Structures are given as structure tokens and as C-alpha cells.
Amino acid sequence: MSESLRVGTLLGGRYEIIEKIGEGGMAEVYKARCHLLNRYVAIKALKPEFAGDREFLKRFEVEAQAAASLSHPNIVSVYDVGFDAGRHYIVMELVEGITLKAYIAKKGALPWREAAGFAAQICSALECAHRRGIIHRDIKPHNIIITPEGVAKVTDFGIARAASSSTMVAGGAVMGSAHYLSPEQARGGYMDEKSDIYSAGVTLYEMLTGRVPYEADSPVSVAMMHVSGNAVQPRLINPDIPEDMERIVMKAMSKEQSARYQSAEAMLSDINAVLSNRAISPALEPTQVMEEHVRAGARRRGAHTVENTHGANGSKKGKGKKEKTPLTKSEKRMVWLAVAAAVVLIGIVGVACLSWFGVLGTSQWDETKVPNIEGKTVEEATQLLKDAKLELEIDEEIASAQYEKDTIISQEPAAGRSVKKGVKVRVKVSTGEGENLTIPNVVNYERDNARSTLEKAGFKVVFTEEESDTVPEGTVIRQSPSAGSEAKEGDTVRLYISVKDTDERVPVPNVIGKSLAQAKNDIEAAGLVVGNVAEEESDQAVGTVIRQSPSGGTAEKESAVALTVSKGMAATPTPVNPSTPTPNDPSTPTPDDPSTPAPPSENVKVISLPVPQDKETTRIRVVANGTTIHDEVHNRSEVNFDLRIALISNTATLEIYHDGVLVGTQTVTL
């Protein structure tokens, strides 16, 4: 059993462990506080037993960094990745809520509209990741968090891909959740975006029915059922499910990747269609038709069995009639010929009728293969589809520098699929390189706000870290192309983010509650120096440190830590009759007495600041001699607050941020 991180552990010099909030097969999850940005985060720390797998750790870091590039309201944001205290860890957004698995366990089968709403959010998250080439590989209700506001957030992008085969199988049993594996994953085959779609289909199945499609005694048996088993149709479990919603589930859960939705976006489109009471498709897919007939056949066989059993257990049919005379050989031959002819005739008529009424869906003479029209012009694609007895439907027009204007970017169904004649092939069409857009100015923006601003303006974003002693850490130093210049929609803007030289920064020890002598020893042992020492009245013992600045996080090596120590409570003065002075009282100090202690120097500056009511947050950061001595975030509910600063020099710089954007600075002096 791995040893958990202790409360108070400081990872990376900035993330303080508050409490343990969860544990899985590969990692432990902690609530932590980021001292640099003064916010709570979630820390997912890998268990020590994985530290020896270098290949896994390398993939883990690469995948975590890739996941950090995702910005979507239905994806749990990844902020950072690192190694400290003997543990590899990921820093993520801390989301309040419960897992979808716990939500289903609490409520049972969800109302179909609620389930469809969650599924739509999951598909939207997957579409965002898939566009960036990131496959989750472990979509399941356990990895989806439902917030109190009803928002679904997908977590753990990248971790499943990082896992090597040695970490996926232990002691002969498949680790993780076999109930949500795609068939190709169970076989150890090639996985792509459609593997996530299968798992999303299983998750939707469970939301609609309250149970998983396959159950068995062992994870391996469950995995094999994904490969060769037949799931019970959701409507047989919950008749309230609309037929089109059932079709979406079964299409997403098709055994063959080519028979599933070819993109999360296509699945999302059908879910939204059902939610809007629109039809999703002119006909069932061939695999779905087969499943419909298997289901109908099972019902017919069941009825036939009951009828036969009833007859065998004493049906009165034929009771009291005379026994018939046995047939001759020639008569038997005539009967068999008649029966055979009748069966053939019934079969021909039945197939014709079923085809006429569309029950069989597709047939050999009613099918056609979808041609490959990607890269073709709309005119060329229309003609190719017309020759194949299919129709073209433009689903979306997208700006693209890769495809010329009016060129097909993608198609659904995919090329090579057999479909019924007359089906519409939905396509995405390029509008060309797109219009020229003006690049907004994001210099001095914090990283996340800068990315959000540029993406909303139609640009892609990449980051480059750059050391800076003047620009706050995590803030944009410069951008390329520069603000105000024009670029095509979808072009990339590079942002240079300020970082400190980690080799020159050391953790700041917490010395509050210690004696001044002990505090000095701890500060100097950490590679720092003691700065200004002020005294203040307090109920703490005299000489006890009651405040320090900076109070945590990291600081530049050999920088100063300002301390405030207690001088005890003020003594209550004893009334003295002014007419009877006691000049000879040795306890009465005189102004000229050299032993009279000088009053302590007071270097605490108090500033009253308002909190704008039209901004969510106001962050105040104070820097003196290159050291951050104060950094706090205030919510608009505070209205105003008093800022108390223990200065370590005669001047300091006060920085004000509104919603993460630097809006001004001012100089504070004694």
C-alpha cells in the first residue's frame, strides 16, 4: 500500500496539500491550495509503484501536457504537471460535484432528456479533444463529474494513453472498468476516436437504463462480451426511451468501428435532433436492422415455445378424434413436395412484402457504397453521389487553409460504407482561408485569460515559457504576431509566458508561531535572509512570530522575509496623581535615561481598497525588492477591504488585476 502525501506538504514550491479526496488504481487525488495564484486546485499524484516505469512516466508527462492544451467548459482543465516529494503529479481544476457513476447510483435510470443532455455535453468535450488529436481511452461515468448546476465535466484526458500494457493488466485481471471497453480495446487492437464514441454509447446506455449492457463474473469475461455479446435493447428495459434515442445508443455501441458514428460531432448532432423532436436518419443502419430482427425473432421463438409446451402438457387438441390412417410412400412424397413448394412461395412473397414495406431496411439490390468525396469540390462530390444514388447535404462550412474554397473536408457516412440508396451524405465544406481578423492585445493577461480571448477571436494559441524578473509569473510578456496586426481565422498566435528561474527560487518556510531565534534559523537554512522585523501588540507570547511576508510559496534565493513578532498586550496604566510626582522612583523612566527603550519602528502600511462590483475577482499583488510580499484574490462580495502590508523597504509596487487582467500599478511608500 502506497504512503499518502501528508497534509501541509508543499509540491513544486506552490501547491499545499489540504486533504485527500479520492483514490483510484493508479493515483491519489488531493485538494490543494496554489500559493502563487491563491486558488484551490486538485492534485492527482501517481502512486509510487509506477515510478520505475520510465516509458510510462515519459508518456504520462507528454499526455498531461497535451491535455493542458484543451480549453472547454465540459473538460476539467489541466494546469500543470511536475515531480516532487517522490511523486509525479498533475494539477487540475478543482470541480465541486459528484461523479456520474454516483449520480446514477443515487437516482437510478435517468429521465431520457436528462441523460441525453449529459451525453451531449460529453460528446461536445470529446469533439474538442478529438479535433486536437487527443483520445481519452477511458470514458466512463467514474471519469465524468456532475456539478450542482448540472454541468458534466470529463476528466483524466491522457492518463489512459500513458498507461503501458504492464500497468493495464495485473495478476491476469484487466484493471480499470471493463464494462466500458470498446471491442477493439478488449482485443488489444487499434484504437481511435470511435473507441471513445463506443464508451460514450455505453455510458449513455447506463444513464438510460440504470445498468451496464454487459455483466459477468470477471472483468475478462465482461471484456469478451463487448467483442461477441449482444446487448439487450434499452427500450426492453425502459420503454420510456424514444426509439431514436435507442438507435443512437446502439449505433454508438456497434461492434465494428466503421459502423459507429464517425465523429463525436455526428453523435452530438443526432442527440440534439432527438432533443428537438427531429428525426435523426431516414433509415436504420444495417447492423441495427439485424439487431431488430434478432430481437423480434427471440420474441417469436419464445411464443412458439410456450405454445408447444402447452400442447405437450395436456392440450385437449385432437381429443376424441379418430386415429388417421398412415400415408403411403407416394402420398408422403407428394406432401413433402407440396410443403417445399409452399415454403419457397411463402419465402418469396414474404421477402417481397418485407422489402416493399421497408422492414428489411437494406437489401442487396437496394444498397450502394458511399464513394470517397473528401478533397473533391462540391460540384464533383454531388455528381459522384448522384451516380451512387445518394444525395449531398452540407452540414457545416469551415474556414480552412488546408482545403481550397468549396472543397469537401469530411463526410459522414465514411467512404466504403454500404448504405440504402437515397441516403444523404453529410459533409463539411471549406470556405477557404477565412477572412482577415485583427489580433487582440493580450500582453499582461494571465495565461488562461489570454488563451480564452484569442480563441474567442478565432485564433489558435501556443505557449512558450520565458524567464522574466519584471513581469509577474504566469503573465503574457509578449505575443507574436503583435497586437493589431491581421491574420487569417484559425492562424496560430504564440504567447510568451513569464516564468522564474526555478533553480534560483526556494520554498519559503512557515515560521508563524515560532520564536524569533528559531524563525531566523529556519529562514537562513532555506537560503533566505531575515528582512525587517516589526513588533505588534498581540495575545501571543512576547517574541513569537505572528506574521510573515511572503507567507508561503517560493521566493528568490537570498531574498528577505519580513517578520512581525508579538510584544505582548499593552499594560493597563495605573492612575497617578499628577500633584505627587515620584521622581525618585527607579521604575519611572526619564526621557534622558539611555536605558529607556526606543519605540519599535512601524513598517506596516494600511491601504483601504474598493472591490469593483462589475468584476468577479480582484487580485492584489505587492512586490518589494523583487520579492512578492503579498498576493491575494478578493471576490466582489467583499465590497471593500483593508490591505495591510509589512514593508521590507521604503517602497513597494502594488499591482491590481480584475478578472485576471492587469489593470494598473501604483507605488506604496512609508
Secondary structure, 3 states (H helix, E strand, C coil): CCCCCCCCCEECCCEEEEEEEEECCCEEEEEEEECCCCEEEEEEEECHHHCCCHHHHHHHHHHHHHHCCCCCCCECCEEEEEEECCEEEEEEECCCCEEHHHHHHHHCCCCHHHHHHHHHHHHHHHHHHHHCCCCCCCCCHHHEEECCCCCEEECCCCHHHHCCHHHHEECCEECCCHHHCCHHHHHCCCCCHHHHHHHHHHHHHHHHHCCCCCCCCCHHHHHHHHHHCCCCCHHHHCCCCCHHHHHHHHHHCCCCHHHCCCCHHHHHHHHHHHHCCCCCCCCCCHHHHHHHHHHHHHHHHHHHHHHHHHHHCCCCCCCCCCCCCCCCHHHHHHHHHHHHHHHHHHHHHHHHHHHHCCCCCCCCCCEEECCCCCCCEHHHHHHHHHHCCCEEEEEEEECCCCCCCCEEEEEECCCCCEEECCCEEEEEEECCCCCEEECCCCCCEEHHHHHHHHHHCCCEEEEEEEECCCCCCCEEEEEECCCCCEEECCCEEEEEEEECCHHHEEECCCCCCCEHHHHHHHHHHCCCEEEEEEEECCCCCCCEEEEEECCCCEEECCCEEEEEEECCCCCCCCCCCCCCCCCCCCCCCCCCCCCCCCCCCCCEEEEEEECCCCCCEEEEEEEECCEEEEEEEEEHHHCEEEEEEECCCCEEEEEEEECCEEEEEEEEEC
